């Protein structure tokens, strides 16, 4: 599962991982439990992108740190975007000041616009 996440250029849903492991005949519930265990261990980041949890490996390449995502509202394509440098006023909520927020941009991708 970690190799599948490492080879992906965008976060994958549980269903995506299940499809990529179809030849191994793994139980989908076991795959989900392993993904959540990886999240708990800090190996994988879980993000809610379009009402579906998506998983991406932490600490390699483009996913080295938390970063924003672009979600196409027509086809559902997800793209990782460069990390944003947040300037946070003292009056911002604690989660924002501690950079514990998820940024998601929604719109039409190049193929759908």
Residue pairs with C-beta under 8 A, 6 or more apart in sequence:
1 17
1 21
1 31
1 34
1 35
1 38
2 38
2 43
2 44
2 57
4 12
4 17
4 20
4 21
5 12
5 17
5 44
5 55
5 56
5 57
6 57
6 60
8 56
8 57
9 62
9 80
10 54
10 56
10 69
10 77
10 78
10 79
10 80
11 45
11 47
11 49
11 54
11 55
11 56
11 69
11 78
11 80
12 20
12 54
12 55
12 56
13 52
13 53
13 54
13 55
14 28
14 31
14 32
14 35
14 53
14 55
15 52
17 31
17 35
17 55
18 26
18 28
18 31
21 31
35 44
35 46
35 55
36 46
38 44
38 55
39 45
39 46
39 55
42 58
43 57
43 58
43 59
44 55
44 56
44 57
44 58
45 55
45 56
45 57
45 58
45 63
45 66
46 53
46 54
46 55
47 53
47 54
47 55
47 56
47 69
47 102
48 54
48 102
49 69
49 71
49 78
49 104
50 71
50 76
50 78
54 78
56 63
56 80
57 63
58 64
62 80
63 80
65 83
66 83
66 99
66 102
67 80
67 81
67 82
67 83
67 84
67 103
68 81
68 82
68 83
68 84
68 102
68 103
68 104
68 105
69 78
69 79
69 80
69 81
69 102
69 103
69 104
69 105
70 78
70 79
70 81
70 104
70 105
70 106
70 107
70 109
71 77
71 78
71 104
71 105
71 106
72 78
72 106
72 107
72 108
72 109
72 111
72 112
73 106
73 107
73 108
74 108
74 109
74 112
75 109
75 111
75 112
77 109
77 111
79 109
81 105
84 103
86 96
86 99
88 96
88 97
88 99
90 97
95 101
